[in-house]
Amino acid sequence: MQINLASDRLSAHSVSVMKNRFTKHGPNGLRVEFDANEIFPNDPGQGTPVLVCLGRETASFCCALNEGEVGGSIRLSPAQIAFLESLEEFVWDFTSPVTA
């Protein structure tokens, strides 16, 4: 899988890149880690291609966005939730298999 880092949605945020993985840094220490190696088109429920991290606590992107928390107990701030919302379309594009 090829990751296009020139995307307008992606270029507006801070990004760290390493091979098939990259991290977007959000407000107040929030990180969103993308890992293309965790995408399994034939088994979409397998793997965690987008992980939201705050300190040592983690959650899947959907869980963090829908529940507004990570680690089952750390609530995200309105700024952190807005950051996740700004990534929602990019996350969908990133995790959807490309068909020819």
N, C-alpha and C positions, 0 to 999 in steps of 0.2 A: 504494500500500500504506500502510495506517495502522499506526503502531507504538504499541502500548499500553504506556506507561511505568509504568502503575500495577500491573503484574504483581507478585505477591508475590515471585517469584524474582528479579525485577529490582530491586525497591525495597530489598532488603537490601544492595546493593552501591553503591559510588560511581559516578555516571553523569554524563557530559558529553553534551549534546545539540546537534546542529546539523542542521536540516532533516530529511532522510531518513537521517541518519547519527548514531550515538552511540557513545561509548566507555565501556567499563567498566574501572575501574582496579583491578588486583589487587595482590598482595604483591610487594615488591622490584622495583618499576618495571614490572611486567607490565601490558600494556594489551590489551584485546580490543576491536577496532573492528568495529562493525556498519554495513553500508551496504546499505540496501534497494534502491538503484539497481543493485546487482550481482546481484539475484535475477532469474533468467530461467526462469519456470515451464515454458516450452516447450523449454528446453534446460538442464536442471539442472546439467550439467557446466561450463557457461559462467560466468565471473565468480568472484569470491571475496567473498561477502557477509559472511563472518566471518574476520577476520585477527587473528592473535595477534602482538603486537609486544613486543620487549624490546630497548631501545636502538634501533639501526638494523637489527636482524635481525628477520625476519618468517617466519611459516609459516601455512598454512591452519589453521583450528581443529582439524580432524580429524588433520592431520599432527602438530601440537603435542601434542595429547592422546594419540595413539597412539604416537608416537615419544619423547615427553618432551623435545623439543628444538625450538629455532627456529634458522633460518639454517643448518641442517645441522650445527651444531657446538656450539651453546650449550645445555647441559643445563638443564632446568628443575628447580627445587627441589621437594621434596615439597609445600610450601605452595602453590607456583604450580600444580602439577598438581592438587591438591585444589580450588583455585579454579576451574580449567577444568572439573573434574568437576562442580562445583556449578552450572555454567552449561549443562551438556550438554542437558538437557531444554528449556531456554529457547532454545538455539541451534537445536535441531530444530524447535521451534514457529516461530521467526523465519524459518527458511529454507524451511519447507513452505508451498506455495501454499494459500491459503484457498479452499475450495470452498463454494458455496452449496447 
